[in-house]
């Protein structure tokens, strides 16, 4: 297992590695041994850049050792895009990150998410609206995903947490640090109830150009992006544009023409974003896309739906029943359970974290001896 | 001439008479004698209803005499849809009124108009916005058309008047009365700077079902309709819908989701109305339709454009030069001047009111002896 973690940390620091190249390498060498026995010709064929090949040929061993130590100490996951637990919505989005660092309840990433973003300097009304909407979404079983920035982002996370819901924060820097520092307590509460996510390895600072990349993950994880308050040119509009590019819904809350922080929302509405007056407006739209997704799945009792205890337990029982003691692939489990791959992936992660299931090479899983469902 | 006015007052009170039927009668009998020598078979063929034919066969002579007296005393015009001075935009709109009572400067009706409507009980902010926008439109040469109601309507008229511009008020009752009474002073100022308009004969009260009919005239006169503040179900939304049905632009100003008077505007924006943050947003859209209209006209120096004194005078001079002392039809004048029919119609009305031009039967005009251009 240590060998695999080492290869994942190597991959996570490989310049120019995208999800397609990672997946190609994982398909060619399921144990990822190509990362620490690099074959330049093979890597080039699989889509790696010269920068990436140079790094893999002569990696910074001290840094890798530090990464592994940090992963171990910080209880963070490093989730490759080929893992069943990697969120399907993000996998289907443009420019999906090849690997994600995750701190907290990684299974949240498989749940239906709504991105909520906005200004760092909102009006008092905008902040209250963000908190109220997030609380209502959380109560209805939607995970609220945002960027942990000052202002609207923080209000959205707080609103979801206050309602006892899940929330995911995507960061523009390594998970070993926190920006802004004053959100340390909020970050800890998010990690306990939800998850902190980053594509950046430990030690990487929140550089300006990281924010649009962070925003694409927020948009990519989510069924839609709701902009609460945003100035005419702002990062929130980038997130909204990325959501639109990824084929996700874009929502915006209008406001007074005398509030400069309504300009961004109004611009989005002019460009086709759905005008939102209340949380129900968002749910009405999302219901359509979620319903379409559920109809596509052969079994409705999947996790990630607004939590109905019984149904959830039933799905887990079906999955555990289907897990024999010899390793089985996700495809096999789909066949045995009738559940869809995304549901199975997030449930496997929960079961793995709870010690019910053991991962095996080649994306196979088995039930742990000595545990009962 | 008295004979013609009598026939027009007869027509104005004929139940079920629409613009098409009026135009058909005017085409069959240019002096409109069919109205006071009614031939039921001919009238039926021309589209009149039995109610209409019954009224024409046995009109209330005392009422007609009162109508004629009132027209004379009040200095109101009764403008049939076949008159050159009848506004072309309204003529092209669905269910155009066959005749319009006009008090004030009837030539305003030929100028490019923007309808501005909204709640009778606006917020202070909505009222201020209405006044400010109307002032800016008026300064830019757009005539502001509204319904003289309390609240937003009044603020729009006031804003246009305050900026020294033109404004048109369309009423839901006969022009011999005024509803609401507290707007008497405002109505007088509108009649002096612009025009009061109604399709209802004197003595007709402001019944509930007259307001949607009044609204269709507001929408029909205008290149577009801008809704400032409106509750979820309100008359302003009817005006906006009628504007849309007439193929005119619909504009709406967004507001706080906590302002119930933003609901109507937000509903319109969801249905495709243009979101407006500033007057320029409206002008940018209207410019397109006005430019298209100007390009269709063979001569750009038409009245009704944002007033450039010299150009206006030049057009009037061309028209007066083209008016010989024998009566000429509008078609002849189009040929002689290269101006379009709408421009000629509104200029003829101005010249007629100023005593430069005399009207003749059959829609012909001549220059008055003893006047020089």
Interface residues (C-beta under 8 A of the other chain):
Chain A: X125 X129 X253 X254 X255 X256 X257 X258 X262 X263 X266 X269 X270 X274 X275 X276 X277 X278
Chain B: X125 X129 X253 X254 X255 X256 X257 X258 X262 X263 X266 X269 X270 X274 X275 X276 X277 X278
